[in-house]
């Protein structure tokens, strides 16, 4: 419950402060109130002292007045909170007025002569007013915070509705239209939840929020490719299974976010973390060390039972098929030593042998610390070996190759190998959770375990789909996306392993990165840390670039002449843009902002080749702007950020023009071919006209949206007229 930090007692307004922003807002007020309350009873009443007290009282009153005005404005805009917020504002204003009156002591004569109650004569009244003020202000802040929670819930509800619509679509046109809306809603949801994650006081909640948001970020791209694959191959069972798993995981992640922000669970009961060996050892040592001063009223049987529960958890290590014989024997031996020392401690305790008690406590604590050290060594060693083993991603490459060859038997064989690797990684994450050292890291370990458990089967179903349709480019793209998610989780596991080691060796505490999964921006430029708004801006631009490159690639695939110069140039631009997208995620070949700016120095398109298009001048200007931006030297974090933002914005502009130009060029070329061949084959001419009619319906330029998926919609609408992929 909220309690008064001023040291003059507690107040209880039935509200819990869960966010840093609310807490930080209260600090200046608490400081001023503390100054007024904690003055000396026999304070020398000089003119200087009186003026200081009056200034503080007036400052509090003015601040409360401004604060209440904001609260009343919020109440006016939120009908469901109007009464409660209005009452809290009224109480705050009344308390502020009372404090102003009690501190109105500008002169000695006024202080002593008029008989009014002042901060000197009515200390009880001052304390009462202070408590009322802190209680009412806290209530206003927490009620205002409820509005933020409502915004997150409302945003989640919109995402859920659109998610259900996406799951039911049966045509490409409908899918692209709804996915555009979904993308905008996810950007809004990511922004709201990112701010909330950074604001949460509780480290465990921040870690859980980071895990849930990581799932949503990765699943957004999976949802795109899995849905496209299912639409392209509607009768493929493995494609359906792949898609359903993505939708289910997104729903669970959305539900987890709401559980965190509302501090409730759908089942109505709080779900406690499984007690790790580290937490068990820590609790056991505290109780053992407390025995010397009889701090805990614990029976001998309870101490022994707690130890046995701890020993039982070590079976996760000793029962593992991947634990070596030597490691297993060492763990069993250390468990036995801990049991013996604890038994000796209990005997000493029962006989009240004070002289031997201290030595027995030390030996017991040392033995359990030795056990923890060995378990840490085993878990970290296992994780390090697995990361080295999987660093070359050979199994993933083999699955891609087998699927592309249409070799279902080979896919099944490699799927078995991947399943074994998945089980190893899942078990290793469980062991790391036992020795992680902090609850946030435990949560991150649980997230990693769940990610490997889910993505493994999804990779297999995607590979099976590709094997059934080996020429399908969308099935190949889908498999690539899931393999990238697996590789990304391995990278996250390496970072997690380092943090666990740092905690164990006492170098630092666990660091929950506010946007570590949203956008690993500029990993190599450590001096230029972006704030939340800047990270959100770059993340949104990166996603828009990625979707635009998909649009360009889709339009290029529709060209009959894949060797055409226009196709080649557009593929170069698309590749450049995709590299920029990877850069915003801290991935790919572009490692620094300098690499990004060099990449942006794209050669100008040959204007003579595209003079027939009305957009030539716009495209050329955009390329010029990109070159100028890339070559302009800048210094300082703000300038570098602006240059990165401008480079990506200019590239986005180029891609938007290219996406618009490609279908027009393609249609003109096909029209010319049709006119040249119509005399030779009337039937062929009718077929061409049929195709042209469909193209005109889908290339009318409608449906443009913030994520630039207009031509993706066009591509999907005409897939039935393409050769089998």
ABEGO torsion letter per residue (X at the ends): XBBBAAGAEBBBAGBBBABAAAAAAAAAAAAAAAAAAABBAABBBBAAAAAAAAAAAAAAAAAAAAAAAAAAAAAAABAAAAAAAAAAAAAAAAAAAAAAAAABBABAAAAAAAGBBBAAABAAAAAAAAAAAAAAAAAAAAAAAAAAAAAAAAAAAAAAAAAAAAAABABAAAAAAAAAAAAAAAAAAAAAAAAAAAABABAAAAAAAAAAAAAAAAAAAAAAAAAAAAAABAABAAAAAAAAAAAAAAAAAAAAAAAAAAGBBAAGBBBBBBBBAAAAAAAAAAAAAAAAAGABBBBAAAAAAAAAAAAAAAAAAAABAABBAAAAAAAAAAAAAAAAAAAAAAAAAAAGBAAAAAAAAAAAAAAAAAAAAAAAAAAAAAAAAAAAAAAAGAAAAAAAAAAAAGBAAAAAAAAAAAAAAAAAAAAAAAAAAAAAGBAAAAAAAAAAAAAAAAAAAAAAAAAAAAAABAABAAAAAAAAAAAAAAAAAAAAAAAAAAAAAAAAAGABBBBBBAAAAABBBGAABAABBBBAAAAAAAAAAAAAAAAAAAAAAAAAAABABAABAAAAAAAAAAAAAAAAAAAAAGBEABABAAAAAAAABBBBBBAAAAAABAAAAAAAAAAAAAAAAAABBBBEAAAAAAAAAAAAAAAAAAAAAAAAAAAAAAAAAAAAAAAAAAAABAAAAAAAAAAAAAAAAAAAGBGBBAAGAAAAAAAAAAAAABBBX
